[in-house]
Amino acid sequence: MIPARFDELIHAPTRLSIVALLAATEWADFKFIRDSAGLTDSALSKQLTTLEEAGYIDVRKGFVGKRPRTSARLNTIGRAAFEQHVAALQEIVAKAGASVVDARGAGDNADVK
């Protein structure tokens, strides 16, 4: 079982989108991340720097021909942080679900349409 740990750094919507995307790939190209997250180059660059400084991602810079190419991947530390954050979110949602059921009462579901 993955221990739950809420991560403020990952929780920001833009970074959560980026980390979730990177969790599903080995390496992702800058343009792919930018387009998938709907960010500008500068906004993505800033978020990648934040995640890299936190030790959650690795960034690889190189050239394809004469064109610069940047790609990123979620490293072991980042993957663990993401998995723990997701587990914390699942706990929060599960508790909220239990509260909604408790507030309505066990047999009151017949009124819900």
C-alpha positions as CSV (number, residue, x, y, z in Angstrom):
1,M,0.0,0.0,0.0
2,I,1.3,3.5,-0.9
3,P,1.5,5.8,2.0
4,A,-0.7,8.9,1.6
5,R,1.1,12.3,1.7
6,F,-0.5,15.5,0.4
7,D,2.1,17.5,-1.6
8,E,1.5,21.2,-1.9
9,L,4.1,21.5,-4.7
10,I,2.4,18.9,-6.9
11,H,-1.1,20.0,-6.0
12,A,-1.1,23.2,-8.0
13,P,-3.3,22.5,-11.0
14,T,-0.7,23.2,-13.7
15,R,2.0,21.1,-12.0
16,L,-0.5,18.3,-11.2
17,S,-1.3,18.2,-14.9
18,I,2.4,18.0,-15.9
19,V,3.3,15.4,-13.3
20,A,0.3,13.2,-14.2
21,L,1.3,13.4,-17.9
22,L,4.9,12.6,-17.0
23,A,3.8,9.6,-14.8
24,A,2.3,8.0,-18.0
25,T,5.5,8.4,-20.1
26,E,9.2,7.6,-19.9
27,W,10.4,10.9,-21.5
28,A,8.1,13.6,-22.8
29,D,9.1,16.2,-25.4
30,F,8.7,19.9,-24.3
31,K,6.3,20.6,-27.1
32,F,4.1,17.6,-26.2
33,I,3.9,18.7,-22.6
34,R,3.2,22.3,-23.5
35,D,0.4,21.4,-25.9
36,S,-1.1,18.7,-23.6
37,A,-1.1,21.1,-20.6
38,G,-2.2,24.1,-22.7
39,L,0.7,26.3,-21.5
40,T,2.9,28.9,-23.1
41,D,6.6,28.1,-23.5
42,S,7.6,30.4,-20.7
43,A,4.9,29.1,-18.3
44,L,5.9,25.5,-18.9
45,S,9.6,26.4,-18.6
46,K,8.9,27.9,-15.2
47,Q,6.9,24.9,-14.0
48,L,9.6,22.5,-15.2
49,T,12.2,24.5,-13.3
50,T,10.1,24.4,-10.1
51,L,9.7,20.6,-10.4
52,E,13.4,20.1,-11.3
53,E,14.5,22.2,-8.3
54,A,12.3,20.1,-6.1
55,G,14.1,17.0,-7.3
56,Y,10.9,15.5,-8.9
57,I,11.9,15.5,-12.6
58,D,14.9,15.2,-14.8
59,V,15.3,17.5,-17.8
60,R,17.3,16.6,-20.8
61,K,18.5,19.2,-23.3
62,G,20.0,18.5,-26.6
63,F,19.8,19.1,-30.3
64,V,18.1,17.4,-33.2
65,G,20.0,18.7,-36.1
66,K,20.4,22.4,-35.3
67,R,17.2,22.7,-33.4
68,P,17.3,22.6,-29.6
69,R,15.2,19.9,-28.0
70,T,14.1,19.7,-24.3
71,S,12.4,16.7,-22.7
72,A,11.5,15.8,-19.2
73,R,10.7,12.7,-17.2
74,L,9.4,12.0,-13.7
75,N,12.2,10.5,-11.7
76,T,11.9,8.0,-8.8
77,I,11.5,10.7,-6.2
78,G,8.9,12.5,-8.3
79,R,7.0,9.3,-9.0
80,A,6.8,8.4,-5.3
81,A,5.7,11.9,-4.4
82,F,3.0,11.8,-7.1
83,E,1.7,8.3,-6.0
84,Q,1.6,9.5,-2.4
85,H,-0.2,12.6,-3.4
86,V,-2.8,10.6,-5.4
87,A,-3.3,8.3,-2.4
88,A,-3.9,11.4,-0.2
89,L,-6.4,12.8,-2.7
90,Q,-8.2,9.4,-2.8
91,E,-8.4,9.4,1.0
92,I,-9.9,12.9,1.0
93,V,-12.5,11.9,-1.6
94,A,-13.3,8.6,0.2
95,K,-13.9,10.6,3.4
96,A,-16.1,13.1,1.6
97,G,-18.1,10.3,0.1
98,A,-18.7,8.7,3.5
99,S,-19.8,12.1,4.9
100,V,-22.3,12.6,2.1
101,V,-23.8,9.1,2.7
102,D,-23.9,9.7,6.5
103,A,-25.5,13.1,6.0
104,R,-28.3,11.7,3.8
105,G,-28.8,8.6,5.9
106,A,-28.4,5.0,4.9
107,G,-31.9,4.5,3.4
108,D,-32.5,8.0,1.9
109,N,-31.0,7.2,-1.5
110,A,-34.6,6.6,-2.9
111,D,-35.1,10.3,-2.8
112,V,-32.1,11.0,-5.1
113,K,-33.0,11.4,-8.7
